[in-house]
Amino acid sequence: MSVREDEEPPRFIDRRTSQKPVPEGDSSEAKPKDDETVGNKESMTQEGTGTLEEQLTREKERAESYYASWQRAAADYQNFKRRVEQERSEFTQIANASLIFNLLPIVDDLERALDNVDAHLAGLTWLDGVRLIHRKFEALLEMNGVAEIPADGQDFDPNVHEAVMYAEGEAGKVLNVAQKGYTLGGRVLRPAMVVVGGKQPDGGGEAQA
């Protein structure tokens, strides 16, 4: 195929040469400045650290709130448990007190019977059996926390003694015990009925014989 002389040959354009090369050392448009990069990194680090600290603070406050609630619940449970145990103990004491109080007249009768036994009956088998029963009653009372109130020869104490009579003798002293008194767990179960020396506290008359 022949080329005509009046026709121009085709032109080939190298597009690689049409782009302007970026001079070495002038990288201001291609890369961000070092100061801006460092600043952005510091800003991101500060924002992330601040958010983490806030989260830690909130979680710490929440944990402290849960711990305080647990402490209150534990204290309430201990108080409830102590109150239930105290009520149970008081109920048991009341029940024991009622039973023991009803047994005291039997003990009184046994003591009066033994104190008035004729000397001729000493040594009899049945009398020894009665004394054994009396000792068992005393051991039962002692085992349940019952104690006799000291009275004979003691100073009269209206908290544990009940004066049934005044007679000649040292004023304010217990001369005789008409009926024994007892305490249960340190509390007066039954006061001791006693005869007191001297006149009545109100001075309402002479001492009674």
WOZIVEN-V395658 format. One record per backbone hydrogen bond with DSSP energy under -0.5 kcal/mol. NH is the residue of the N-H (numbers start at 0). CO is the residue of the C=O. Records with the same first field share a line. If there is no record, write none. Layout:
NH->CO / CO
This chain:
6->3
12->10
13->11
14->12
16->13
17->13 / 14
18->14
22->20
25->22
26->24
30->26
36->32
37->33
38->34
39->35
40->36
41->37
42->38
43->39
44->40
45->41
46->42
47->43
48->44
49->45
50->46
51->47
52->48
53->49
54->50
55->51
56->52
57->53
58->54
59->55
60->56
61->57
62->58
63->59
64->60
65->61
66->62
67->63
68->64
69->65
70->66
71->67
72->68
73->69
74->70
75->71
76->72
77->73
78->74
79->75
80->76
81->77
82->78
83->79
84->80
85->81
86->82
87->83
88->84
89->85
90->86
91->87
92->88
93->89
94->90
95->91
96->92
97->93
98->94
99->95
100->96
101->97
102->98 / 99
103->99
104->100
105->102
106->102
107->103
108->104
109->105
110->106
111->107
112->108
113->109
114->110
115->111
116->113
120->117
121->118
123->120
127->123
128->124
129->125
130->126
131->127
132->128
133->129
134->130
135->131
136->132
137->133
138->134
139->135
140->136
141->137
142->138
143->139
144->141
145->140
146->182
148->180
149->147
152->173
153->150
155->171
157->155
159->156
160->156
161->191
163->193
164->193
166->195
171->196
172->169
173->153
174->172 / 194
175->194
177->175 / 192
178->192
181->189
182->146
183->186
184->144
186->183
188->181
189->181
191->159
192->178
193->161 / 191
194->175
195->164 / 193
196->172
197->166
202->199
207->165
